Amino acid sequence: MRENERPTLRTRRQILASGVAMAGAIPFLRIPRAIAAPETDAAKLRLTVGTRTLAVNGKSARVFGLIGPNGKPGITLSPGERFDVDLVNQAGTSTIIHWHGQLPPWTQDGFPWPQTPPIPAGDTHSYNYAAIAGTYWMHSHQGMQEQSLMTAPLIVHSAEDLRADRQEVVLMLHDFSFRTPDELLAGLTKSNGSQSAIPKSGMDKAMNMGSGSMGAMNSRTMGAMNMGSGMAMDLNDVDYDAFLVNDRTFADPEVMRTEPGGRVRVRLINAASATQFWIDLGALTGTVVARRRGRRPSGSTDARHPSPARHGPAARRAD
């Protein structure tokens, strides 16, 4: 080093960013600590509807997928970036996708009105609207495709996200069955209420929510203790084969490695069809900083105790 020349110092943000590693076989919207500023002329994004194969409890399962331009599920937008997307249907069947919580023109909302029919297989449909910042998701409004995992995250960053010095993780929750949605529906509608709403093994799993765990609770677990003889099951009573987080089972989780003492923002999206999840942070302390169900954000709350992520159209974000 020459005389009077000062050494180059790395910022804390650079040091932290270089030390963060993610582990897991399936990449899923991992967002670096430092988010690049949006480009002024962002290119149109491509979202592909297709099918994919998952390994669930040692068995292969064919499910739907919504894959973004980076090869990962869903879409992530920079602050101020428009939702300028070409949706390419390569699923081999017609579909229509709803951008949950967003406010596009009604013709782009993804609801199958007579004027906006489903997109045929092989066709491409374009969307362009001003996106709302926050944690959202996308899902099919065609038949029961959502039960077959036709869902994905839709994350729209804000300017505050750029300034924050924290790691960001997206967790998408699903309930999963090897049976087809039609088989699940047939099992519900043919029930006569002559048997318990949930097998004992299912009750054991639902009630085993120790420190630092994630428990799944649907109406099978909620109603099992109150089922009298001859009472009909609730229409959400499904004995699912697995519960998934980022396409992985609880027994084979994706590991998110973080820096000790660092800040992490977790964006939770409950894309399950009939299940509520309770999130237990264990020894960690977190705060719910935003919650969205539909289009109505609610206030923040302390998350040191288990917090429910309700089934259906819900998304949560925690620090």
GUMAR-849491 format. One record per residue (C-alpha): residue in one letter; x negated, z negated, y. Coordinates in steps of 0.001 Angstrom, whole numbers, plus 500000, padded with zeros to 6 digits. Layout:
+------+--------+--------+--------+
! rest !     px !     pz !     py !
+------+--------+--------+--------+
!    A !      X !      Z !      Y !
...
+------+--------+--------+--------+
This chain:
+------+--------+--------+--------+
! rest !     px !     pz !     py !
+------+--------+--------+--------+
!    M ! 500000 ! 500000 ! 500000 !
!    R ! 498606 ! 500984 ! 503354 !
!    E ! 497980 ! 498472 ! 506103 !
!    N ! 501061 ! 497447 ! 508123 !
!    E ! 503313 ! 499209 ! 505595 !
!    R ! 506172 ! 496976 ! 504447 !
!    P ! 507277 ! 497021 ! 500779 !
!    T ! 510625 ! 498591 ! 499992 !
!    L ! 513127 ! 495855 ! 499186 !
!    R ! 516093 ! 496475 ! 496934 !
!    T ! 519415 ! 495142 ! 498118 !
!    R ! 521376 ! 492604 ! 496120 !
!    R ! 523999 ! 495245 ! 495446 !
!    Q ! 521351 ! 497578 ! 493946 !
!    I ! 519887 ! 494812 ! 491783 !
!    L ! 523278 ! 493741 ! 490482 !
!    A ! 524411 ! 497289 ! 489844 !
!    S ! 521272 ! 498094 ! 487849 !
!    G ! 521730 ! 495014 ! 485657 !
!    V ! 525310 ! 495629 ! 484618 !
!    A ! 525864 ! 497196 ! 481188 !
!    M ! 529025 ! 498027 ! 479344 !
!    A ! 529361 ! 497958 ! 475552 !
!    G ! 532041 ! 499647 ! 473460 !
!    A ! 532509 ! 502750 ! 471440 !
!    I ! 535337 ! 504138 ! 473570 !
!    P ! 534561 ! 504708 ! 477278 !
!    F ! 537518 ! 503758 ! 479426 !
!    L ! 537436 ! 503995 ! 483196 !
!    R ! 534419 ! 501802 ! 483800 !
!    I ! 533832 ! 501710 ! 487515 !
!    P ! 530360 ! 500971 ! 488950 !
!    R ! 529815 ! 498142 ! 491366 !
!    A ! 529070 ! 500534 ! 494213 !
!    I ! 531757 ! 503204 ! 494663 !
!    A ! 530718 ! 506416 ! 496351 !
!    A ! 532454 ! 507408 ! 499559 !
!    P ! 535158 ! 510079 ! 499163 !
!    E ! 534301 ! 513690 ! 499780 !
!    T ! 536089 ! 515361 ! 502635 !
!    D ! 537012 ! 518437 ! 500574 !
!    A ! 537740 ! 517053 ! 497121 !
!    A ! 538333 ! 519684 ! 494458 !
!    K ! 541608 ! 519832 ! 492566 !
!    L ! 541485 ! 517536 ! 489547 !
!    R ! 542433 ! 518545 ! 486007 !
!    L ! 544492 ! 516228 ! 483800 !
!    T ! 544928 ! 517376 ! 480214 !
!    V ! 547805 ! 516315 ! 477974 !
!    G ! 546746 ! 516421 ! 474343 !
!    T ! 546376 ! 514500 ! 471109 !
!    R ! 543565 ! 512299 ! 469847 !
!    T ! 542659 ! 510173 ! 466824 !
!    L ! 542230 ! 506397 ! 466959 !
!    A ! 540865 ! 504026 ! 464332 !
!    V ! 543258 ! 501085 ! 464058 !
!    N ! 542602 ! 498369 ! 461483 !
!    G ! 540500 ! 500749 ! 459423 !
!    K ! 543081 ! 503537 ! 459406 !
!    S ! 543289 ! 506753 ! 461412 !
!    A ! 546185 ! 507307 ! 463761 !
!    R ! 547116 ! 510428 ! 465691 !
!    V ! 548393 ! 509653 ! 469177 !
!    F ! 548862 ! 511386 ! 472507 !
!    G ! 546371 ! 511261 ! 475359 !
!    L ! 546123 ! 511941 ! 479097 !
!    I ! 542490 ! 512826 ! 479741 !
!    G ! 541080 ! 513168 ! 483236 !
!    P ! 538320 ! 515424 ! 484597 !
!    N ! 535575 ! 512979 ! 483530 !
!    G ! 536698 ! 512994 ! 479899 !
!    K ! 538233 ! 509519 ! 480163 !
!    P ! 541901 ! 508487 ! 480159 !
!    G ! 543745 ! 508844 ! 483437 !
!    I ! 542790 ! 509497 ! 487041 !
!    T ! 540745 ! 507476 ! 489547 !
!    L ! 540926 ! 508411 ! 493235 !
!    S ! 538643 ! 507486 ! 496123 !
!    P ! 540029 ! 505976 ! 499356 !
!    G ! 542042 ! 508553 ! 501246 !
!    E ! 541849 ! 511119 ! 498449 !
!    R ! 545074 ! 512999 ! 497762 !
!    F ! 546589 ! 513243 ! 494313 !
!    D ! 545759 ! 516935 ! 493947 !
!    V ! 546055 ! 517521 ! 490208 !
!    D ! 546668 ! 520329 ! 487731 !
!    L ! 548445 ! 518956 ! 484658 !
!    V ! 547593 ! 521111 ! 481624 !
!    N ! 549846 ! 520641 ! 478610 !
!    Q ! 547821 ! 521060 ! 475418 !
!    A ! 549884 ! 518612 ! 473352 !
!    G ! 551676 ! 521279 ! 471340 !
!    T ! 555064 ! 520038 ! 472586 !
!    S ! 556873 ! 519820 ! 475908 !
!    T ! 556310 ! 516806 ! 478134 !
!    I ! 556798 ! 515482 ! 481639 !
!    I ! 554610 ! 512802 ! 483262 !
!    H ! 555749 ! 510134 ! 485722 !
!    W ! 553286 ! 508633 ! 488239 !
!    H ! 554499 ! 505063 ! 488071 !
!    G ! 554667 ! 503222 ! 491386 !
!    Q ! 553649 ! 506231 ! 493477 !
!    L ! 555921 ! 508003 ! 495984 !
!    P ! 555472 ! 511753 ! 495510 !
!    P ! 558151 ! 514277 ! 496479 !
!    W ! 561044 ! 513943 ! 494022 !
!    T ! 560216 ! 517311 ! 492471 !
!    Q ! 556790 ! 515900 ! 491476 !
!    D ! 557972 ! 512452 ! 490368 !
!    G ! 558013 ! 513311 ! 486661 !
!    F ! 561651 ! 512533 ! 485969 !
!    P ! 563482 ! 515162 ! 483876 !
!    W ! 566126 ! 516192 ! 486372 !
!    P ! 567874 ! 519525 ! 485700 !
!    Q ! 565804 ! 520986 ! 488559 !
!    T ! 562533 ! 519595 ! 487089 !
!    P ! 562583 ! 520271 ! 483348 !
!    P ! 559773 ! 519218 ! 480996 !
!    I ! 556568 ! 521243 ! 481008 !
!    P ! 556410 ! 523561 ! 477965 !
!    A ! 553402 ! 523476 ! 475671 !
!    G ! 550598 ! 525630 ! 477058 !
!    D ! 551847 ! 525518 ! 480660 !
!    T ! 550190 ! 524028 ! 483745 !
!    H ! 551995 ! 522194 ! 486537 !
!    S ! 550426 ! 521305 ! 489909 !
!    Y ! 550896 ! 518143 ! 491976 !
!    N ! 549779 ! 517313 ! 495512 !
!    Y ! 550815 ! 514213 ! 497438 !
!    A ! 549364 ! 511302 ! 499423 !
!    A ! 548461 ! 508586 ! 496928 !
!    I ! 549176 ! 504872 ! 497427 !
!    A ! 546171 ! 502590 ! 496914 !
!    G ! 546315 ! 500112 ! 494069 !
!    T ! 546595 ! 499706 ! 490293 !
!    Y ! 549110 ! 502118 ! 488820 !
!    W ! 549630 ! 504118 ! 485646 !
!    M ! 551115 ! 507323 ! 484326 !
!    H ! 553388 ! 507826 ! 481344 !
!    S ! 555642 ! 510361 ! 479689 !
!    H ! 559348 ! 510609 ! 480430 !
!    Q ! 559944 ! 512933 ! 477496 !
!    G ! 561683 ! 511435 ! 474469 !
!    M ! 559733 ! 508488 ! 473043 !
!    Q ! 556239 ! 509854 ! 473705 !
!    E ! 555296 ! 506717 ! 475631 !
!    Q ! 555474 ! 504713 ! 472378 !
!    S ! 552876 ! 507132 ! 470963 !
!    L ! 550448 ! 506247 ! 473765 !
!    M ! 551273 ! 509067 ! 476196 !
!    T ! 550022 ! 506765 ! 478964 !
!    A ! 546896 ! 506344 ! 481109 !
!    P ! 545652 ! 504409 ! 484160 !
!    L ! 546112 ! 505713 ! 487684 !
!    I ! 543693 ! 503840 ! 489946 !
!    V ! 543627 ! 504545 ! 493689 !
!    H ! 540811 ! 502762 ! 495503 !
!    S ! 541109 ! 501408 ! 499013 !
!    A ! 538510 ! 501106 ! 501761 !
!    E ! 538282 ! 497391 ! 500929 !
!    D ! 537170 ! 498324 ! 497396 !
!    L ! 534176 ! 500136 ! 498878 !
!    R ! 533091 ! 497057 ! 500804 !
!    A ! 533512 ! 494598 ! 497939 !
!    D ! 530451 ! 493476 ! 495990 !
!    R ! 531948 ! 493199 ! 492517 !
!    Q ! 532185 ! 494842 ! 489142 !
!    E ! 535480 ! 496455 ! 488244 !
!    V ! 537138 ! 496690 ! 484834 !
!    V ! 540402 ! 498375 ! 483836 !
!    L ! 542262 ! 497005 ! 480805 !
!    M ! 545259 ! 498902 ! 479441 !
!    L ! 547468 ! 497104 ! 476922 !
!    H ! 549596 ! 498689 ! 474193 !
!    D ! 551697 ! 497717 ! 471212 !
!    F ! 551015 ! 500043 ! 468276 !
!    S ! 552708 ! 501051 ! 465033 !
!    F ! 551720 ! 503526 ! 462339 !
!    R ! 555409 ! 504360 ! 462081 !
!    T ! 556797 ! 507105 ! 464294 !
!    P ! 558975 ! 506163 ! 467270 !
!    D ! 561976 ! 507633 ! 465432 !
!    E ! 561271 ! 505364 ! 462452 !
!    L ! 560979 ! 502341 ! 464735 !
!    L ! 564282 ! 503157 ! 466396 !
!    A ! 565995 ! 503705 ! 463048 !
!    G ! 564761 ! 500317 ! 461847 !
!    L ! 566221 ! 498641 ! 464923 !
!    T ! 569618 ! 500319 ! 464857 !
!    K ! 570113 ! 499776 ! 461103 !
!    S ! 569350 ! 496045 ! 461246 !
!    N ! 572192 ! 493768 ! 460135 !
!    G ! 570573 ! 490523 ! 461216 !
!    S ! 570397 ! 489194 ! 457661 !
!    Q ! 566670 ! 488527 ! 457846 !
!    S ! 564387 ! 486625 ! 460158 !
!    A ! 563359 ! 488408 ! 463338 !
!    I ! 559674 ! 488002 ! 462551 !
!    P ! 557534 ! 487490 ! 459458 !
!    K ! 555613 ! 484217 ! 459260 !
!    S ! 552315 ! 486095 ! 459612 !
!    G ! 553531 ! 487578 ! 462863 !
!    M ! 554549 ! 484174 ! 464192 !
!    D ! 551169 ! 482731 ! 463275 !
!    K ! 549387 ! 485514 ! 465148 !
!    A ! 551625 ! 485218 ! 468186 !
!    M ! 551147 ! 481472 ! 468523 !
!    N ! 547365 ! 481547 ! 468006 !
!    M ! 546341 ! 481798 ! 471648 !
!    G ! 543217 ! 479686 ! 472003 !
!    S ! 540944 ! 479359 ! 474985 !
!    G ! 539662 ! 482665 ! 476275 !
!    S ! 542079 ! 484731 ! 474234 !
!    M ! 544842 ! 487228 ! 474752 !
!    G ! 548169 ! 486642 ! 473051 !
!    A ! 550955 ! 489124 ! 472449 !
!    M ! 554558 ! 488054 ! 472570 !
!    N ! 557598 ! 490266 ! 472121 !
!    S ! 561213 ! 489410 ! 471407 !
!    R ! 560350 ! 488978 ! 467720 !
!    T ! 558220 ! 485953 ! 468602 !
!    M ! 560530 ! 484720 ! 471348 !
!    G ! 563653 ! 484874 ! 469224 !
!    A ! 562363 ! 483790 ! 465816 !
!    M ! 562951 ! 480087 ! 466425 !
!    N ! 566552 ! 480609 ! 467557 !
!    M ! 567767 ! 483089 ! 464952 !
!    G ! 570779 ! 481682 ! 463184 !
!    S ! 572225 ! 483112 ! 459997 !
!    G ! 574107 ! 486330 ! 460656 !
!    M ! 572811 ! 486762 ! 464194 !
!    A ! 571752 ! 490312 ! 465041 !
!    M ! 568183 ! 491009 ! 466076 !
!    D ! 567393 ! 491950 ! 469627 !
!    L ! 566695 ! 495655 ! 470168 !
!    N ! 563050 ! 494911 ! 470983 !
!    D ! 562371 ! 493344 ! 467567 !
!    V ! 559515 ! 495483 ! 466247 !
!    D ! 556880 ! 494235 ! 463842 !
!    Y ! 553931 ! 496116 ! 465360 !
!    D ! 550836 ! 496875 ! 463286 !
!    A ! 548424 ! 496087 ! 466123 !
!    F ! 548053 ! 495336 ! 469797 !
!    L ! 545472 ! 497383 ! 471655 !
!    V ! 543293 ! 496894 ! 474720 !
!    N ! 541681 ! 500166 ! 475838 !
!    D ! 542567 ! 501636 ! 472424 !
!    R ! 540811 ! 498778 ! 470567 !
!    T ! 542395 ! 495995 ! 468497 !
!    F ! 541968 ! 492301 ! 469271 !
!    A ! 539830 ! 492020 ! 466111 !
!    D ! 537518 ! 494820 ! 467296 !
!    P ! 537461 ! 494453 ! 471072 !
!    E ! 535568 ! 496447 ! 473628 !
!    V ! 532953 ! 494122 ! 475144 !
!    M ! 532577 ! 494143 ! 478913 !
!    R ! 529166 ! 492776 ! 479875 !
!    T ! 528882 ! 491145 ! 483271 !
!    E ! 526235 ! 489331 ! 485274 !
!    P ! 526436 ! 485522 ! 485024 !
!    G ! 528032 ! 484227 ! 488201 !
!    G ! 528993 ! 487716 ! 489383 !
!    R ! 532432 ! 488691 ! 490641 !
!    V ! 534663 ! 490898 ! 488520 !
!    R ! 537934 ! 492551 ! 489422 !
!    V ! 540116 ! 493123 ! 486385 !
!    R ! 542912 ! 495653 ! 486684 !
!    L ! 545473 ! 494895 ! 483950 !
!    I ! 548082 ! 497477 ! 483026 !
!    N ! 550751 ! 496609 ! 480468 !
!    A ! 551723 ! 499953 ! 478948 !
!    A ! 553377 ! 498338 ! 475912 !
!    S ! 556857 ! 499450 ! 474970 !
!    A ! 558269 ! 496041 ! 473972 !
!    T ! 555588 ! 493371 ! 474334 !
!    Q ! 554593 ! 490756 ! 476884 !
!    F ! 550954 ! 489648 ! 476939 !
!    W ! 549601 ! 486278 ! 478050 !
!    I ! 546101 ! 486401 ! 479529 !
!    D ! 543916 ! 483325 ! 479055 !
!    L ! 540645 ! 483264 ! 481019 !
!    G ! 539258 ! 480360 ! 479017 !
!    A ! 536528 ! 478520 ! 480933 !
!    L ! 536553 ! 481083 ! 483749 !
!    T ! 538497 ! 480735 ! 486983 !
!    G ! 540361 ! 483692 ! 488423 !
!    T ! 542973 ! 484462 ! 491035 !
!    V ! 545772 ! 486992 ! 490788 !
!    V ! 545333 ! 489003 ! 493979 !
!    A ! 548077 ! 491571 ! 493468 !
!    R ! 550951 ! 492279 ! 491126 !
!    R ! 553129 ! 495331 ! 490939 !
!    R ! 556288 ! 495823 ! 488939 !
!    G ! 557781 ! 499126 ! 489839 !
!    R ! 557186 ! 499618 ! 493564 !
!    R ! 557489 ! 496032 ! 494784 !
!    P ! 554182 ! 494155 ! 495192 !
!    S ! 554448 ! 490380 ! 495100 !
!    G ! 552259 ! 487559 ! 496366 !
!    S ! 549054 ! 486218 ! 494875 !
!    T ! 548854 ! 483220 ! 492590 !
!    D ! 546183 ! 481115 ! 490911 !
!    A ! 545286 ! 482403 ! 487448 !
!    R ! 543433 ! 479430 ! 486025 !
!    H ! 546311 ! 479014 ! 483616 !
!    P ! 547496 ! 481770 ! 481224 !
!    S ! 549282 ! 484494 ! 483140 !
!    P ! 551936 ! 486806 ! 481673 !
!    A ! 551589 ! 490578 ! 481897 !
!    R ! 555164 ! 491571 ! 481258 !
!    H ! 556168 ! 494576 ! 479200 !
!    G ! 557271 ! 497835 ! 480758 !
!    P ! 556441 ! 498969 ! 484296 !
!    A ! 553970 ! 496323 ! 485322 !
!    A ! 550417 ! 496297 ! 486583 !
!    R ! 548250 ! 493352 ! 487572 !
!    R ! 544900 ! 492926 ! 489278 !
!    A ! 542792 ! 489796 ! 489258 !
!    D ! 539479 ! 488646 ! 490684 !
+------+--------+--------+--------+
